[in-house]
Amino acid sequence: MTLDPSSHSLKTLLNPRSVAVIGASEDQTKFGGRLYKTLLHHRYAGAVYPINPGRDSLFGIKTFPSVSATPTAPDMVIMALPRDKVKGEIAACAERGAKAGIIITSKFSDAGPEGLALEREVVAVAAAHGMRLIGPNCLGLISPVNKLVLCSSPALNVEHLIEAPIGFISQSGALMGTLFDRSHGMGIGFSHCVSVGNQADLELNDFIEFLIEDERTQVICSYVEGIKSPQRFVELARRARAAGKPWLMVKAGATADGSRAAYSHTASLAGDFAALKAVCERENVVMLDDPLDMLSLARAMVRYPRRAVRNVTVITTSGGGGAITADQLSHAGIPLARFGAATAEGLAEHYSEGQAANPIDVGGRKHEGTDELGVVTAELALADPATDLGLMVLTTAPDVPGLTRQLADGADKPAAGGKPTLYVMLPGRVAVPARAHLMERGLPYVDTLAEAMSVLKGWKAWSDFREPAAPVRPAHGYAFERPAAGLLGEAASKALVGRAGLPVNREVLVRSADAAVDAAGSLGFPLVLKVVSPDIAHKSDVGGVALGIADANELRERFARMQSRIAEAAPHARIEGYSLQAQESGELELIIGARHDAQFGAQVVVGAGGVLVELLKDVAVLPAPVDAASARRAVETLKVAPLLGAYRGRGALDVDAVVDAIVRLGWLAHDLSQSAAPGEDFEIEVNPLKVRLAGQGAVAVDARARIGRA
């Protein structure tokens, strides 16, 4: 939900003047004891009200038997009580005037209908008095910039909190604690970390909105299992972009198994991953697979704000390491920078022939006595206009800490222009002092090439983003008429997309071989014959498709053969007739489709078509409607995209026709979504779309559609 203007702002809630710890204790085996001690240890400056009716004081601080006995109403309360006591305690806190509460307790909506009903009652009790809730089923929050720790994770057993302008919102409490622990060990800090749990009241989007507005946060990180308010999510992505704050995200539920795991964990619907990914790509929310890589990228973006990274220069201590790194960069789609003549000449003074190219192997130096070669190398390489980032790949060497320091010093030289660096510390204990040096200087590092590739791919995706143009309706040849609900046969489906302006092949419905021969004259040979039946989804599986029919005699023969095979393979299928079609030629078969996603609305799909659909699973998904430039970029991402260009003596294919078809189908999807009743959806599939040579267009030769509820 959007925060009620009359309710307390998150800025106030995450920086409370007073905190009540319900169940506070000195016993570190209990949740309340661990949380209370951690809160005090990190020097929270506000008033602390330990609630414990059995003690007069805890760690020297006066206790209170209940929240109603505190000197003033606490801004924040936190509790981990048995589920059946939560509602009563929240009611007492709300009546006392508490502004917000954190409910650690689980077994609410995450445990089924009974828990969901109780969860709603708890929210209603709090809302009646204007109290906001975080959770239930969460691990609390960590706000280093406010010196506020309301979390019992053992990861908080550190001497001090590291402050950095990275905000992290997580739908998993345990994951938040784990990542805080790993990040602290790597010198990565935060502005705020929040575990949102079941999002019964305050939800993910509320905290994202807070981070966008928070002047102490520069990069937003999120671990997401389900999105409660999809349209608000899109609006916030645009606000984050306008504010210049990169938004990074790891999403659970990319697979069917992942979706089930996400639901059982926080009762959040994982939704359609492909649809969410398409929306994130359009809005420049960068999705990563690994949450630690997400935080490593965040650290790099904080260290080098607003820097674009599209190519890299590799400096390494190993020729083999350089070769492997170059291979992995190529696989990741990240090009190596190509040095200009001045850089090449400068490096040639210090390196043997062939060793000064990118990657640069510092082991290939000309003179062993060259002092501070790492400084010189890093300065020269980063000063080159073609270099966006220096990727320093360190292997075991006589002085890893010394070389690391030299590379960092060289990158700090004015000539290097403050360009980003990322260090890959491949050694184990040998590199411990080097890692410590990088941490002291606030320089980003990772320990594996796989982590480096993930960070760089995310950074490049963010850097390559182009603001999408407003989609423009086709100027001619587009008409929309919502069809009746139900399954549409091939003819009706092609008529639907044909009204949107997609070229379709000519066809005639016949019911006998004689009728087919009579109709053949108006279509012309060669012909295609297909069975028409609402009970046969995949016609070729039952012998219901005949291609390349050359003359009337072959038409009669293959008509009879088709009838015989269908009678054997699908004896109970209702046969409405046979579609006789002009056989269209094409150089490449694509699939284009459209669907309605329950969260994000109309989507359009393009990919490798024909028999390759299931084999390659080579598709791109776009939110609809879509502008022509975005449609073209989507086509260029396909594995089969090279086949659209000139190939082995054959000319280039008509990409413009493909783009036009995608745009038109996108508008059809948009109009179907806008005209649908609540709960209705649709699916449209054109497969194959036969693509011809440039200037000759493309044609849809088969289609299917479902309109209305599944």
LINTA-V195994 format. One record per residue. N is the residue number from 1. SS is DSSP state (helix for helix, strand for strand, loop for the rest). Layout:
((N | SS) (N | SS))
This chain:
((1 | loop) (2 | loop) (3 | loop) (4 | loop) (5 | loop) (6 | loop) (7 | loop) (8 | loop) (9 | loop) (10 | helix) (11 | helix) (12 | helix) (13 | helix) (14 | loop) (15 | loop) (16 | loop) (17 | loop) (18 | strand) (19 | strand) (20 | strand) (21 | strand) (22 | strand) (23 | loop) (24 | loop) (25 | loop) (26 | loop) (27 | loop) (28 | loop) (29 | loop) (30 | loop) (31 | helix) (32 | helix) (33 | helix) (34 | helix) (35 | helix) (36 | helix) (37 | helix) (38 | helix) (39 | helix) (40 | helix) (41 | helix) (42 | loop) (43 | loop) (44 | loop) (45 | loop) (46 | loop) (47 | strand) (48 | strand) (49 | strand) (50 | strand) (51 | strand) (52 | loop) (53 | loop) (54 | loop) (55 | loop) (56 | loop) (57 | strand) (58 | strand) (59 | loop) (60 | loop) (61 | strand) (62 | strand) (63 | strand) (64 | strand) (65 | loop) (66 | loop) (67 | helix) (68 | helix) (69 | helix) (70 | loop) (71 | loop) (72 | loop) (73 | loop) (74 | loop) (75 | loop) (76 | strand) (77 | strand) (78 | strand) (79 | strand) (80 | loop) (81 | loop) (82 | loop) (83 | helix) (84 | helix) (85 | helix) (86 | helix) (87 | helix) (88 | helix) (89 | helix) (90 | helix) (91 | helix) (92 | helix) (93 | helix) (94 | helix) (95 | helix) (96 | helix) (97 | loop) (98 | loop) (99 | loop) (100 | strand) (101 | strand) (102 | strand) (103 | strand) (104 | loop) (105 | loop) (106 | loop) (107 | loop) (108 | loop) (109 | helix) (110 | helix) (111 | helix) (112 | loop) (113 | helix) (114 | helix) (115 | helix) (116 | helix) (117 | helix) (118 | helix) (119 | helix) (120 | helix) (121 | helix) (122 | helix) (123 | helix) (124 | helix) (125 | helix) (126 | helix) (127 | helix) (128 | loop) (129 | loop) (130 | loop) (131 | loop) (132 | strand) (133 | strand) (134 | strand) (135 | strand) (136 | loop) (137 | loop) (138 | loop) (139 | loop) (140 | loop) (141 | strand) (142 | strand) (143 | strand) (144 | helix) (145 | helix) (146 | helix) (147 | loop) (148 | strand) (149 | strand) (150 | strand) (151 | loop) (152 | loop) (153 | loop) (154 | helix) (155 | helix) (156 | helix) (157 | loop) (158 | loop) (159 | loop) (160 | loop) (161 | loop) (162 | loop) (163 | strand) (164 | strand) (165 | strand) (166 | strand) (167 | strand) (168 | strand) (169 | strand) (170 | strand) (171 | loop) (172 | loop) (173 | helix) (174 | helix) (175 | helix) (176 | helix) (177 | helix) (178 | helix) (179 | helix) (180 | helix) (181 | helix) (182 | helix) (183 | helix) (184 | helix) (185 | helix) (186 | loop) (187 | loop) (188 | loop) (189 | loop) (190 | strand) (191 | strand) (192 | strand) (193 | strand) (194 | strand) (195 | strand) (196 | loop) (197 | loop) (198 | loop) (199 | loop) (200 | loop) (201 | loop) (202 | loop) (203 | loop) (204 | helix) (205 | helix) (206 | helix) (207 | helix) (208 | helix) (209 | helix) (210 | helix) (211 | helix) (212 | helix) (213 | helix) (214 | loop) (215 | loop) (216 | loop) (217 | loop) (218 | loop) (219 | strand) (220 | strand) (221 | strand) (222 | strand) (223 | strand) (224 | strand) (225 | loop) (226 | loop) (227 | loop) (228 | loop) (229 | loop) (230 | helix) (231 | helix) (232 | helix) (233 | helix) (234 | helix) (235 | helix) (236 | helix) (237 | helix) (238 | helix) (239 | helix) (240 | helix) (241 | helix) (242 | helix) (243 | loop) (244 | loop) (245 | loop) (246 | loop) (247 | strand) (248 | strand) (249 | strand) (250 | strand) (251 | strand) (252 | loop) (253 | loop) (254 | loop) (255 | loop) (256 | helix) (257 | helix) (258 | helix) (259 | helix) (260 | helix) (261 | helix) (262 | helix) (263 | helix) (264 | helix) (265 | helix) (266 | helix) (267 | loop) (268 | loop) (269 | loop) (270 | loop) (271 | loop) (272 | loop) (273 | helix) (274 | helix) (275 | helix) (276 | helix) (277 | helix) (278 | helix) (279 | helix) (280 | helix) (281 | helix) (282 | helix) (283 | helix) (284 | loop) (285 | strand) (286 | strand) (287 | strand) (288 | strand) (289 | loop) (290 | loop) (291 | helix) (292 | helix) (293 | helix) (294 | helix) (295 | helix) (296 | helix) (297 | helix) (298 | helix) (299 | helix) (300 | helix) (301 | helix) (302 | helix) (303 | helix) (304 | loop) (305 | loop) (306 | loop) (307 | loop) (308 | loop) (309 | loop) (310 | loop) (311 | strand) (312 | strand) (313 | strand) (314 | strand) (315 | strand) (316 | strand) (317 | loop) (318 | loop) (319 | helix) (320 | helix) (321 | helix) (322 | helix) (323 | helix) (324 | helix) (325 | helix) (326 | helix) (327 | helix) (328 | helix) (329 | helix) (330 | helix) (331 | helix) (332 | loop) (333 | loop) (334 | loop) (335 | strand) (336 | strand) (337 | loop) (338 | loop) (339 | loop) (340 | loop) (341 | helix) (342 | helix) (343 | helix) (344 | helix) (345 | helix) (346 | helix) (347 | helix) (348 | helix) (349 | loop) (350 | loop) (351 | strand) (352 | loop) (353 | loop) (354 | loop) (355 | loop) (356 | loop) (357 | loop) (358 | loop) (359 | loop) (360 | strand) (361 | strand) (362 | helix) (363 | helix) (364 | helix) (365 | strand) (366 | loop) (367 | loop) (368 | loop) (369 | loop) (370 | loop) (371 | loop) (372 | loop) (373 | helix) (374 | helix) (375 | helix) (376 | helix) (377 | helix) (378 | helix) (379 | helix) (380 | helix) (381 | helix) (382 | helix) (383 | helix) (384 | loop) (385 | loop) (386 | loop) (387 | loop) (388 | loop) (389 | strand) (390 | strand) (391 | strand) (392 | strand) (393 | strand) (394 | strand) (395 | loop) (396 | loop) (397 | loop) (398 | loop) (399 | loop) (400 | helix) (401 | helix) (402 | helix) (403 | helix) (404 | helix) (405 | helix) (406 | helix) (407 | helix) (408 | helix) (409 | helix) (410 | helix) (411 | helix) (412 | loop) (413 | loop) (414 | helix) (415 | helix) (416 | helix) (417 | loop) (418 | loop) (419 | loop) (420 | strand) (421 | strand) (422 | strand) (423 | strand) (424 | strand) (425 | strand) (426 | loop) (427 | loop) (428 | loop) (429 | helix) (430 | helix) (431 | helix) (432 | helix) (433 | helix) (434 | helix) (435 | helix) (436 | helix) (437 | helix) (438 | helix) (439 | helix) (440 | helix) (441 | loop) (442 | loop) (443 | loop) (444 | loop) (445 | strand) (446 | strand) (447 | loop) (448 | loop) (449 | helix) (450 | helix) (451 | helix) (452 | helix) (453 | helix) (454 | helix) (455 | helix) (456 | helix) (457 | helix) (458 | helix) (459 | helix) (460 | helix) (461 | helix) (462 | helix) (463 | helix) (464 | helix) (465 | loop) (466 | loop) (467 | loop) (468 | loop) (469 | loop) (470 | loop) (471 | loop) (472 | loop) (473 | loop) (474 | loop) (475 | loop) (476 | loop) (477 | loop) (478 | loop) (479 | loop) (480 | loop) (481 | loop) (482 | loop) (483 | loop) (484 | loop) (485 | loop) (486 | strand) (487 | strand) (488 | strand) (489 | loop) (490 | helix) (491 | helix) (492 | helix) (493 | helix) (494 | helix) (495 | helix) (496 | helix) (497 | helix) (498 | helix) (499 | helix) (500 | loop) (501 | loop) (502 | loop) (503 | loop) (504 | strand) (505 | loop) (506 | loop) (507 | strand) (508 | strand) (509 | strand) (510 | strand) (511 | loop) (512 | loop) (513 | helix) (514 | helix) (515 | helix) (516 | helix) (517 | helix) (518 | helix) (519 | helix) (520 | helix) (521 | helix) (522 | helix) (523 | helix) (524 | loop) (525 | loop) (526 | loop) (527 | strand) (528 | strand) (529 | strand) (530 | strand) (531 | strand) (532 | strand) (533 | loop) (534 | loop) (535 | loop) (536 | loop) (537 | loop) (538 | loop) (539 | helix) (540 | helix) (541 | helix) (542 | helix) (543 | loop) (544 | loop) (545 | strand) (546 | strand) (547 | strand) (548 | strand) (549 | strand) (550 | loop) (551 | loop) (552 | helix) (553 | helix) (554 | helix) (555 | helix) (556 | helix) (557 | helix) (558 | helix) (559 | helix) (560 | helix) (561 | helix) (562 | helix) (563 | helix) (564 | helix) (565 | helix) (566 | helix) (567 | helix) (568 | helix) (569 | helix) (570 | loop) (571 | loop) (572 | loop) (573 | loop) (574 | loop) (575 | loop) (576 | loop) (577 | strand) (578 | strand) (579 | strand) (580 | strand) (581 | strand) (582 | strand) (583 | loop) (584 | loop) (585 | loop) (586 | loop) (587 | loop) (588 | strand) (589 | strand) (590 | strand) (591 | strand) (592 | strand) (593 | strand) (594 | strand) (595 | strand) (596 | strand) (597 | strand) (598 | loop) (599 | loop) (600 | loop) (601 | strand) (602 | strand) (603 | strand) (604 | strand) (605 | strand) (606 | strand) (607 | strand) (608 | strand) (609 | loop) (610 | loop) (611 | loop) (612 | helix) (613 | helix) (614 | helix) (615 | helix) (616 | helix) (617 | loop) (618 | loop) (619 | strand) (620 | strand) (621 | strand) (622 | strand) (623 | strand) (624 | loop) (625 | loop) (626 | loop) (627 | loop) (628 | helix) (629 | helix) (630 | helix) (631 | helix) (632 | helix) (633 | helix) (634 | helix) (635 | helix) (636 | helix) (637 | loop) (638 | loop) (639 | helix) (640 | helix) (641 | helix) (642 | helix) (643 | helix) (644 | helix) (645 | loop) (646 | loop) (647 | strand) (648 | loop) (649 | loop) (650 | strand) (651 | loop) (652 | loop) (653 | strand) (654 | loop) (655 | helix) (656 | helix) (657 | helix) (658 | helix) (659 | helix) (660 | helix) (661 | helix) (662 | helix) (663 | helix) (664 | helix) (665 | helix) (666 | helix) (667 | helix) (668 | helix) (669 | helix) (670 | helix) (671 | helix) (672 | helix) (673 | helix) (674 | helix) (675 | loop) (676 | loop) (677 | loop) (678 | loop) (679 | loop) (680 | loop) (681 | strand) (682 | strand) (683 | strand) (684 | strand) (685 | strand) (686 | strand) (687 | strand) (688 | strand) (689 | strand) (690 | strand) (691 | strand) (692 | loop) (693 | strand) (694 | loop) (695 | loop) (696 | loop) (697 | loop) (698 | strand) (699 | strand) (700 | strand) (701 | loop) (702 | loop) (703 | strand) (704 | strand) (705 | strand) (706 | strand) (707 | strand) (708 | strand) (709 | loop) (710 | loop))
